Amino acid sequence: MQGSSQPPMEKNQEQSHNQRAASTSTQPQQESNQSERKNEIKGKEKVANRKSNLPRKRKPNASGAKKTSIAWEHFEKLPNVKEPTAACKHCGRRYLCDPKQNGTSNMLLHITKCPKYPYAVTHDPTQSVINFSTKQDGVGNDMVVVSQKFNNEECRKALAIFVIVDEQPFKVVEGNGFRHLCGKMQPQFILPSRFTVARDCYQLYLDEKLRLKALLKNDCVRVALTTDCWTSIQNLNYLTITAHFIDNDWRLNKKILCFSLVPNHRGETIGKYIDECLKDWGIKAVFTVTVDNASSNDVTISYLKKRIKSLNGLVLDGELLHVRCCAHILNLIVNDGLKDMQDSIFSIRNAVRFVRSSPSRLAKFKDCVNFASLPSKGLVCLDVPTRWNSTYLMLEAALRFQAAFEKLEDDDKSYVEHFGELGPPSASDWLNAKVFLKFLKIFYDATMILSGTLHITANSAFHQLALILIELNTWCVADDSLLRGMAMEMKKKYDKYWGNVQNINPIIYFGVIFDPRYKIKFIEWTFEKMYSDDVLTRHDMYIRIKNMLSKLYSWYSIAYQQGKESTQESSSQGSQKNCEKIELELARYDSGQSQPQSKGARIEIETQTQPMAVD
C-alpha cells in the first residue's frame, strides 16, 4: 500500500496541470459566444436607431379626436411649393402653415381683417346688416326684412328694458353666464356694470316720463283715474295711481302715473298726493276717479273735487267723479256669504293643507286618486284666506277629489289625527261646499269680466250686476234654508251699494246705453226683471238715468259744439235749453213717433234696437 501512494506535492501539480488543459480547450468556445452577443447588441442598436427616425405616436386625447382648425374653412394649401404655404380663399393672401413652426394663428387673425371676407360687415359699426324686424311686443319677429346696424346706445337701452320688464336685479349683468351669452350674440357690445345699468334705468324712466307728458298734452282730452292703497308686510304704506284714456286714434291707453310711499291712509293725505301727481303730469281734466269702499275715500273725493273744479276740469261739476270699485263691492258681498260657511270651508282647507304639507302625503293622496279612478289630471290647491276667488278655486278643485279624500280617511290614520276633535270634512261639509260653489261661480265670473285691464269693461258692468241681483232674488225664496239664508245676507250688502238710486253712479248704465246692441230700452226692460216687485224704485232709477243722460249730452254740446268761450251764465242758459231739447227728443223716441233729426242729437242712445234677453 505504501509503495503505491504518491507524495502530496506531486498530486497537486498533476491537478493544476489538468485544469490548465481544460481551460485551454474551452477558451475558443467562450470567444465565439462573446462575438455572438456583440453582434446581437449591434443588431438591436440598428433597429432602435431605425425606430427613432419614425414619428412618435401621440397619446389618445381624452376629449376625442383632434379637431381641424376653423382657419382651413377660409384657407387652402398650395401645391408644388418648397415650404408649406396656404392662401386665403377670399383675397389670396399667403401665409406659411407649417404645423410645427407656424400654426394657424396668423390665418385666424387674417380672417378678422380680410377686406373681402363676406361676413366682415358685422364687425364694422358703420355697416348695415339685413335682418328681420322685431314685433312691437318684443315676442318673435315680423317677416319683414330691414336693414340694421350696431348701436351701442340702443343695446344699453334694451338691457335696461330687460332689467325692468323681467324684474331682474342690477347685478345680473355681472353674471358669468349672462356675459357669455351676450358675448356670443353681439361681441361688439361691452356690458356695463350694475351701477351703469341702474343709471340707465333711471334715465329710461325720465325719458318715458317726458314722452308720456307729451302724449297726455297732445293726444289726450280727459283721463279716468284709478287709485288704491295698501300696506306691505314691512308695514309700509303704498299708493298707486293709474290713468286710462283714449287717444286720438281711438286706442285705449293704460299708464301708471304714481307708485310711491305715503305716510298714512287718511283721506286728506291721499287727496293731496293725487293732486300733486296730477300737477306733476300736467293733467287738468278728470272724468272719473275709481276707488274702493273705504270711508276715507269719501274725504279723498271731496278734496279732489274742489281742486279739479278750480281748474275747470270736471264734468257736470263732479257728479260723475266718484266711482266705487265694482270688484271690491262683489268681494264684500261674498265675504258676507262666507260667514255661515266658515266651518265647512275651514275643514276642507285643512284637508287640502294636509295633502300638500309633504311629498309622502301627496304621494298617498295620488294613490287614492288612482284607486278612485278619477278622470281629473290636476291636483288640489290651497287658497289665500283673504282672497275669496282663491277660495272658490280651492273648493272647485277639492270637490273633484271628494272620493279620494274619503279613501284617504279610511286608509291613513295620520289624516284623521291631523284634524283633532273636529275631524276631517263630513258629508255635510262637502254638501255645503257644493251649494256655496253655485254662489261663488257667478261672482267669480263677474269679477273676471270686470277686472279686465286691456279692454273696456264699462259696457259689461251692468249685465253682471243685473244677473247677480236676479239670482239673489231667486235664491232668497229657495226651499233650502242654507241657500236662502246666504242669499238674504248677500242681498243686504248688495242693496247697501246698488239698491239705492242715489248711491249708484250712472256711468254703469251709460256704457250699456252707448252700446249699439242694447240702447236705453234694454235698461228699462232689464229693470223690470231686476225690480219686478218694486215699481217705484224701478221708475225712479229709470227717470234719474234719463235726466243724467240729458245733462251729460247738454254739457258736451256746450263744451264742443257751441265753443268754450261761453260764459258761465250763457252756459247755464244753454244747458237749460238743451235739456228741454233732449227731453223732447227722448219723449218722441219713447213714443216711437220719430227719430232725432238734428245732427247734434243723433247720439247712439236714441237708435232703436231689439232688446236682448238676460238669462
Disulfide bonds with the S-S distance in Angstrom:
none
